[in-house]
Amino acid sequence: MVNRPAPRSIKLLANIPLNLLLFSVLIVPFVLMIYLAFLEWNPASGYDWWKAPITGLTNFKKALEDARFLYSFRLTMIYVVVTVAVEFLLGLALAYLLLEDFPGKKLVIAAVIYPLMLPPVVVATIFYLMFQDYGPINNIFLRSIMGASALNLHWFLRPDTAFITLLIADIWQWTPFIFLIMYSALSAVPKRLVEAAQVLGAGSSTIFWRIRLPLIKPLIIIAVVLRALEAFKVFDYVYIMTGGGPGTSTETVSLYIYRVAIEYHDISYAAAMSLIVLAVIMVVIRAFIWYAFERGE
């Protein structure tokens, strides 16, 4: 019996539920956000959003002149670069070290990936308590090194140390994400290539840099891009641990947009800032993908 392909009409009908879901969940809110960005409207304005006056590019110009927005965007970029770089190096190192079999390997891997299973809100709360003046970081860990002076270290009262606490929390939770991808990639490298290199006298470092790493390059790019996109949306750690403080020194762009939209009720301005952030992310990611995959083709 010959299997005939389904008629095109059947395929179209089968895709209708998915298309409706995507249209209602993604496309409609996105189009609405674009429209609101060109208006001057907030919920307390006294009129409906479809009656709001059109202001053109005023909100976009305001965002590009907003020192607080520009600072939060720059801080978020620094946050992404630092966390992703450290997480990648740690995740790759752990994946390489755990390639070989040894007793208790499954327990070690389970312990490594455990932080990834926790909600970010829980992790933020844990680290907020740990870095309190009389928390375990000061009272146990640093006190054994610095003595009683460790109790005078107020992590959340200084911009630099407050920012460091955010980095530590993020790195602790998301390094396992990079580890899982790198471990899967390194495990999939054909053993025959490694064995052939060993027969030819190649050392472990040569095999890693010349064979393993080039073969897993596509997965490295995917892992870095996915993690960077996720890190750029950081909100939970900042909101719970520092609240953007002291002052606005640790306020990320997500937290600032949230405050503009929810606390200050300026929906149109928040929509404009969101579009600017989206445009910058798209350009950066596209340039990164071109440099990694398409350059030299």
N, C-alpha and C positions, 0 to 999 in steps of 0.2 A: 504493500500500500504506500503510495507516494504522499509525503507530507507537504501540503501546499501552504505557502505563507498566508497569514491572515490578511484579509482585505484592509486597505488603508483606512477606510471608515471605521473599522473595528478598533484599529490602533489609536485613532484620534479620540474615539469615545472612551477608550480605556485610560487615556491621559487627561481627560477632563477633570477628575477629582484632584489630581496633583497640580494641574495648572491653576485651578480655582484656589487651592491652598496657597500656592506661591503668590498668586495675584493679591489675595486678601492679606497675607501675612507680611509680604516683602514689598511688593510693588506699590500698593496703595499708600502705606505709611511713608515710603520713601518719596513718592510724588507729593504727598501732603507736606512733608518736611521742606522740600524744595520750594513749594508755593509759599509756605509760611516765612521762609527766609527773606522773601522779597516784600513782606508786609511789615507793618508796625502794630503788633497785637500782643496782648497779654490777657489772661483770664479776668483780670480786674478792670479791664478797659471799659466795660459797660455795653459792649456790642459783640456780636458773634464774629468768628474769625473770617467768615466769607464776606463780611461787610467791612473788614479792616482796610485802611488806605494802603495803597501800594507805594512803597518808598524806593523801589529799585535796588541799587547796590549800597544803600546807606548802611545797612547792618554789616555788610562785608567790609566796608571802609572803616567802620567803627571798630570791628574786630582787629583789623591790621594795625590800628592805632592804639589798641588797648594794651597797656604795659602788663597788666595782670594776666591777660590771655597769652601774650607772647612769652612771658616768664614761665607760666605753667606748661606751655607747649615745649619750651626748651628744656625744662626740668624733666618732663616726661621722656623726651628723646634721650637725655642722659641716663635716666632710669632704665630704659629699654636696652641701650648699648651695654651698660655695665652688667645688668642681670643676665642678659642673653649670652654675653661673652663668658662670664663666669660659669653659668649653668652648662654651656656647651663644653667648656674645658673639663669641668668636673664630671659631667655625664659621660664624655668620651673616655676619660681616664678610668672611671669605674667600670664602664663596659669592657674596656680592654683588659683590666685586671681580673674581671670575673669570667673571661672566656674559658680559661682552663678549669677542668673539673677538680673539685676538692671536697672533703667531707663537710657537710653543712652548707653547701652552696645555695640550695633552695631557700634555706632560712635567711641567709645573707641577702639574697635578692628580694625576698619578701620584706625584710626590714628596710631595704633601700627604697622600694617603691611605696612604702606605707604612707609617707607624707602626701603623696598624690591623691590618696583616697579621702583626705579630709577636706571639708568645705573651707574655702578661703576665709569665711567669717570666723570659723573656729580657730584657724591658724593665726589670724590677726589678733584675736582675743588672747590666745596663749602667749604670743610674743609681747603683747602689750603688758601682760602681767609679769612676764619674765624680766622685762627691762624697767620695771618700776624701781624707785630708789632703794627699797629694801627687798627687791625681788631676788631670785636665785642668781641672776647674772652678776649683780653687784655683791650680794651678801655671801655667795659661795665661790663662784668662779674667780671674779676679779679680786675679791678680798684675799684669796690665797696667794695672789701675785703682788698686789699693791698694798695690802694691809688695810687699815681702817679708812684710809683716804678713798677707797673705792666706793664707800657709801656716799661720798660727796659728788659722785658722777651722776648728773641729772640728764638722762638720755633725751628726754622729750622737751627739754627747755632750751636746747641749742639746735639751730638749723642743721648743722653738719651731722651731729650724732643722731638726731631724729631721722634724717634721711638714711643713715647707715642702718638703723633698725628696720626700715622698710626693705632695704636691699637684702638684709639677712633673712627676713621672713620669706620673701619671694624666692630667694635662692634655695632655701631649705625645702620649700614645697615643690618647686618646679624643676629642680635638677633631675628627679626621677623620670620626668617626661622625656628629657633628652636622653637619659640613660636607656630607657626602654627602646627608643628608636635606634640608637647607636648599637645597643647590644644585639638587637634583631638583625641589623645590617651587617655587623661584623661576623655574626654567627652564620650568615648566609654566604659569606665569601667561600668559593670552592676550595676545599682542602687540597685538591690536587695542585693548585697553583702555589699554595704555601709550601707544600712538600717538595715541589719541583725547585722552588727558590732555595729551600734548605739544602737540597742535594747539590745545588750549584755553589753553596757556601755562603749564602746571604744570611746576615744576622737578623735578630728580632726587630731591631730598629729599621733596618733597610726594608724588611718585609712589610712593616707597618706603613712606612712613608711611601714606598714605591708600589705596593700591591693592594693592601687593605684599604688605605685611605682613598686612593683614586677610584676604586671600585664602588665605594659607598658615597661618592660625592653627590649624586642626585638626592639621596636620602638626607644627607647633611643639609642641603639647601632647603628641602621641605621642612625639616625639623626647625631650622633657624627662622624661616619665614613664619611658620605657624606659631612658634613661641614668641617672636617679636610682635606679631599681631595681637596675641593674647596679653602680652606684657604692656602694650600701649594702652589697653583698656583698664589698667589697674585702678581700682576704686576701693575695694573692701579694706585692704591694708591701710590705705591712707585715711579713709573715713573713720576707722575704728581706732587705729594706733595713734595717729597724730592729729586727726581732724584738719589736716592741711597746715598745721602750725609747727613751730610758734609763728603767730601771724599768718602769713600765707606762704611761708618759706618752703613747705613741702606739699603745696597744693598742686596736684596734677591736673591735666587738662580735662579729664573725665569728671573730677570733683568740681572743677570750676564751672563746667557746662551744666552739671547737675544743680549747682547752687543758683546759677543764672535762671534756669528753667523752673525749678521747684521752689526755691526760697525767695528769689527776686521776681518771679512770675513773668520774666521777659522771654516768652516762648520764641518769638521771631529772632531775637538776637542769638539765643541758644541754637536755633536751627541753622543760622548762618555760620556760626563757629563750627558746628558739627560738619557742615559741608566743606569748610576749609580744611579741617582735619582729615576728612575722607579723601579729599583731592591730594593732599600731601602724601598720605599713606599709599595711595594708588601709584603715584609717581615714583616714590622711593622703592616700593616693592617691584614695580615694573623694571626700574633700572637695575635692581639687584638680580632679578631673573635674567635680564639681558646679559649682564656681566657674567653670570654663572653658566648659562646654557647656550646663548645665542651668539656671543662674541666670537668672532673668528670663523663662523660658518661660511 
